[in-house]
Amino acid sequence: MNQTYATLHGGIKIPQLGIGVYQIEGNEKTKEVCLEALKVGYRHIDTAHAYRNEVGVGQAVKESGIDRKDIWITSKLWMSDYAGGKEAAADSIDRMLKRLDVDYLDLLLIHQQFGNYMSAWRAMEDAVKEGKVRSIGLSNFYGDRLEEVVAQAEIKPSVFQVECHPYYQQKALRKDMATFGYVLEAWYPIGHGDKALVDEPIFTELAAKYHKSNVQIILRWHIQEGTVIFPKSLNPDHIRSNMDIFDFEMTEAEMNQIRSLDKGQSYYSFGQLPLEEQEERLSGFVLPD
């Protein structure tokens, strides 16, 4: 086996391991990284309008020679994409498909919990009905705003994408999500590369037992927790190594040892600011096509 899948609403299967392209600068470099990932077996790419590299993702998909239906593409709407309401959001979705040069998206998320997000959600629901998008979800939504979308949605979110790693396991959110069958996607899956986290003794011990690296143990833990992950790397060796996690399985006792590391530690300092300040800072970030 070289991949596992989570099941979204409607029985749609999403590959649990993907390649993330956050902070990869330029479409040419993004294309290069995605082509390498696709070559070694990845079939899931996570991008966003805010990353400014959707064109490179689309080029890699085209040039890979792999059937489009076999590659999962996720992207995200930014606040400026729906500042003008539902019609503006619908236009933004069409422009996103054009940038990616695809007929449909597998997953579309609202990137941040700010702005006129309910109008964006209505446009996303229409996009699902029109066959432009297969599934929809939320990125970086919490508390009342997350509950508002879930309560008002005609098509419920399939995915919540949040920071998640062994020091920040999102246990309360996971418990709520399990009730409704939502899937959690993790960004910063190895804690933003924090050496203290990666070098935890339990990871070193398990790495020796299973003949893997500490990072591979962490990624495998996410997979066994049912989480969807998309670690970013520019290094072809790391891209291949991150994929090499499907030939072993940790015991429940070992999983519990890793679960005990949770300390509620977030590496995303911006997310600790008051919501009003976050929204004020992000609202001026208007994205061109």
Secondary structure, DSSP 4 states (H G I P E B T S, - for coil): ----EEE-GGG-EEESB-EE-TT--SHHHHHHHHHHHHHTT--EEE--GGGT-HHHHHHHHHHH---GGGSEEEEEE-GGGSTT-HHHHHHHHHHHHHHHT-S-EEEEEE-SS-SSHHHHHHHHHHHHHTTSEEEEEEES--HHHHHHHHHH-SS--SEEEEE-BTTB--HHHHHHHHHHT-EEEEESTTGGG-HHHHT-HHHHHHHHHHT--HHHHHHHHHHHTT-EE----S-HHHHHHHH--SS----HHHHHHHHTT-------GGGGS-HHHHHHHHHT-PPP-
